[in-house]
Amino acid sequence: MRIDASPKMTTIFDGKTGEVINLMHDQKVVVRISPEKLKAVSDMLEKFKSQKAGSEKPVLKPTGQKEIVNGYDTEQYTYDGPSFKATYWVAPNYPDGAAILAQLQSVKSEFWDAANTKMPDFRDFPGLPIQTRIILTKEDQQMQPSVTPATKRTHRGESSAGHVTEITSTITSVNQNPIGDSEFTVPADFKEPKLPDIFGKETAVPPVSPSP
């Protein structure tokens, strides 16, 4: 999976190995996060969460409300995270929706846990969510919502009174044409800095490109 959330940065997830690669285009720098590092972070987060009282994982809840979004019938679901609230409009009859959702589900769920997104796994959805509205509190402004391919994101801004940011993402189109391997390959002129290992030692990351 490749996400170009902005012209300055590209994130590539290898759904088979769990490796995450970040490309900083301005600096021509690549930063890799190995699946082992992700698992270590995930284990640390789980240990932290287990020490907190009432840290049950939120679940998607159907509201029973139905709405037409971009011409498609949708069913509304809500999800109350620890410091955000989300609303999803799921389209059960979106063209090839099951196949599209299956591709999103192919990304290992361990990534979402390790990245501390606090978002529901794509495996939790009964259909393709074509619109998402997330309201973040002041304390969680740094959290970034999961982004699906072919989305249009609009930022509502932050309220000085309520200290919240509302982000709405809507799928406007889906293209299922094949994508070339080069889109998942680190450019040859990108450099990889040696980063300190937060778990006690410095290790050089082997220059292996992710599987497309």
C-alpha positions as CSV (number, residue, x, y, z in Angstrom):
1,M,0.0,0.0,0.0
2,R,1.3,3.5,-0.9
3,I,-0.1,6.6,0.6
4,D,0.8,10.1,-0.7
5,A,-0.8,12.2,2.0
6,S,1.2,15.3,0.8
7,P,3.7,16.1,-1.9
8,K,6.5,16.1,0.6
9,M,6.0,12.6,2.0
10,T,5.1,9.1,0.8
11,T,4.5,6.1,3.1
12,I,4.8,2.6,1.8
13,F,3.5,-0.4,3.7
14,D,4.6,-3.9,2.8
15,G,1.5,-6.0,3.7
16,K,3.5,-9.2,3.5
17,T,6.4,-8.4,5.7
18,G,5.0,-5.6,7.8
19,E,7.8,-3.1,6.9
20,V,7.0,0.6,6.8
21,I,9.0,2.9,4.5
22,N,8.7,6.7,4.7
23,L,10.1,8.8,1.7
24,M,10.9,12.4,2.5
25,H,10.9,13.9,-1.0
26,D,12.3,17.3,-0.1
27,Q,15.4,15.9,1.6
28,K,15.5,12.8,-0.6
29,V,15.7,10.7,2.6
30,V,14.2,7.2,3.3
31,V,13.3,6.0,6.8
32,R,12.5,2.4,7.3
33,I,10.7,0.8,10.2
34,S,11.2,-2.9,10.5
35,P,8.3,-5.2,11.5
36,E,10.4,-6.1,14.6
37,K,10.5,-2.5,15.6
38,L,6.8,-2.2,15.0
39,K,6.1,-5.3,17.1
40,A,8.3,-3.9,20.0
41,V,6.4,-0.6,19.9
42,S,3.1,-2.5,19.8
43,D,4.1,-4.7,22.8
44,M,5.1,-1.6,24.7
45,L,1.8,0.2,23.9
46,E,-0.1,-2.9,25.0
47,K,1.7,-3.1,28.3
48,F,1.0,0.6,28.8
49,K,-2.7,0.2,28.0
50,S,-3.0,-2.8,30.3
51,Q,-1.9,-0.6,33.2
52,K,-4.8,1.8,32.6
53,A,-8.1,1.1,34.1
54,G,-11.0,0.4,31.7
55,S,-8.9,0.3,28.6
56,E,-11.3,-1.8,26.6
57,K,-10.9,-1.6,22.9
58,P,-13.7,0.4,21.3
59,V,-16.0,-1.2,18.7
60,L,-17.9,-0.1,15.7
61,K,-21.5,0.5,16.5
62,P,-24.3,0.8,13.9
63,T,-26.5,3.8,14.4
64,G,-29.3,2.5,12.1
65,Q,-29.2,5.7,10.1
66,K,-28.9,5.5,6.3
67,E,-27.7,8.2,3.9
68,I,-26.8,8.7,0.3
69,V,-23.1,9.7,-0.2
70,N,-21.9,10.5,-3.7
71,G,-24.9,8.6,-5.1
72,Y,-24.4,5.4,-3.0
73,D,-26.6,4.1,-0.2
74,T,-24.6,4.0,3.0
75,E,-25.1,2.8,6.6
76,Q,-23.7,4.9,9.4
77,Y,-21.4,3.5,12.1
78,T,-19.8,5.3,15.0
79,Y,-16.5,4.6,16.9
80,D,-15.6,6.2,20.1
81,G,-11.8,6.2,20.6
82,P,-10.0,7.2,23.8
83,S,-9.5,10.8,22.6
84,F,-11.5,11.0,19.3
85,K,-14.9,10.2,17.9
86,A,-15.4,8.8,14.4
87,T,-18.3,8.3,12.1
88,Y,-18.2,6.1,9.1
89,W,-20.6,5.8,6.2
90,V,-20.3,2.3,4.9
91,A,-21.5,1.5,1.3
92,P,-22.5,-2.2,1.2
93,N,-23.3,-2.1,-2.5
94,Y,-20.3,0.0,-3.7
95,P,-19.1,-1.4,-7.1
96,D,-16.4,-4.1,-6.4
97,G,-16.6,-2.9,-2.8
98,A,-15.8,-6.3,-1.4
99,A,-12.7,-6.7,-3.5
100,I,-11.5,-3.2,-2.7
101,L,-12.0,-3.8,1.0
102,A,-10.1,-7.1,0.8
103,Q,-7.1,-5.2,-0.5
104,L,-7.2,-2.7,2.4
105,Q,-7.6,-5.6,4.8
106,S,-4.4,-7.2,3.4
107,V,-2.3,-4.8,5.3
108,K,-1.3,-6.5,8.6
109,S,-3.3,-5.3,11.5
110,E,-0.1,-5.2,13.6
111,F,0.8,-2.0,11.7
112,W,-2.2,-0.1,12.9
113,D,-1.6,-1.2,16.5
114,A,2.1,-0.4,16.4
115,A,1.5,3.0,14.8
116,N,-0.9,3.8,17.7
117,T,-3.5,5.1,15.3
118,K,-6.3,3.9,17.7
119,M,-8.4,3.4,14.6
120,P,-10.5,0.4,13.8
121,D,-9.0,-2.3,11.7
122,F,-10.3,-2.6,8.2
123,R,-11.3,-6.1,9.1
124,D,-13.9,-4.6,11.4
125,F,-15.9,-3.1,8.6
126,P,-18.9,-4.9,7.1
127,G,-18.5,-3.0,3.8
128,L,-16.4,-0.3,2.2
129,P,-16.3,3.0,4.2
130,I,-16.6,5.7,1.6
131,Q,-16.8,8.6,4.0
132,T,-15.2,9.1,7.4
133,R,-15.5,12.0,9.8
134,I,-13.1,12.1,12.7
135,I,-13.2,14.7,15.6
136,L,-9.9,14.9,17.5
137,T,-9.6,16.5,20.9
138,K,-6.8,19.0,21.8
139,E,-4.8,16.2,23.4
140,D,-4.7,14.1,20.3
141,Q,-4.0,16.7,17.6
142,Q,-0.8,14.8,16.5
143,M,-2.7,11.6,15.7
144,Q,-3.2,11.1,12.0
145,P,-6.2,9.1,10.7
146,S,-5.9,6.1,8.5
147,V,-6.0,7.2,4.8
148,T,-7.5,5.0,2.1
149,P,-6.5,5.2,-1.6
150,A,-8.4,7.8,-3.7
151,T,-9.6,9.9,-0.8
152,K,-10.3,13.6,-0.6
153,R,-9.6,15.1,2.8
154,T,-11.0,18.4,4.1
155,H,-9.9,20.0,7.3
156,R,-12.6,21.8,9.2
157,G,-10.1,23.6,11.4
158,E,-9.7,23.9,15.2
159,S,-12.2,25.6,17.4
160,S,-10.6,27.9,20.0
161,A,-13.4,27.2,22.4
162,G,-13.7,23.4,22.1
163,H,-10.1,22.7,21.1
164,V,-11.2,20.1,18.5
165,T,-10.2,19.4,14.9
166,E,-12.7,17.8,12.5
167,I,-11.4,15.8,9.5
168,T,-13.6,14.4,6.8
169,S,-12.3,12.0,4.2
170,T,-14.5,11.0,1.2
171,I,-13.7,8.4,-1.5
172,T,-14.4,10.2,-4.8
173,S,-13.1,7.4,-7.1
174,V,-11.4,4.1,-7.1
175,N,-9.1,3.0,-9.9
176,Q,-8.2,-0.7,-10.0
177,N,-5.7,-0.6,-12.8
178,P,-2.4,-2.4,-12.2
179,I,0.3,-0.3,-10.5
180,G,3.9,-0.5,-11.6
181,D,6.5,-2.0,-9.3
182,S,8.5,1.3,-9.4
183,E,5.8,3.0,-7.3
184,F,6.8,0.8,-4.4
185,T,10.6,1.0,-4.9
186,V,12.8,3.5,-3.1
187,P,14.4,5.9,-5.6
188,A,18.1,5.3,-6.2
189,D,19.2,8.8,-5.2
190,F,17.5,8.7,-1.7
191,K,19.8,8.4,1.3
192,E,19.1,6.4,4.4
193,P,20.3,7.9,7.6
194,K,21.4,5.7,10.6
195,L,18.9,6.3,13.3
196,P,19.4,5.5,17.0
197,D,17.6,2.4,18.2
198,I,15.2,3.3,21.0
199,F,15.5,-0.2,22.4
200,G,19.2,0.1,23.3
201,K,21.5,-0.2,20.3
202,E,22.1,1.2,16.9
203,T,21.5,-1.1,13.9
204,A,21.8,-0.4,10.3
205,V,18.7,-1.3,8.3
206,P,19.3,-3.5,5.3
207,P,18.5,-1.8,2.0
208,V,15.7,-4.1,0.9
209,S,12.8,-2.7,-1.1
210,P,9.3,-3.7,-0.1
211,S,7.2,-6.2,-2.1
212,P,4.6,-4.4,-4.2
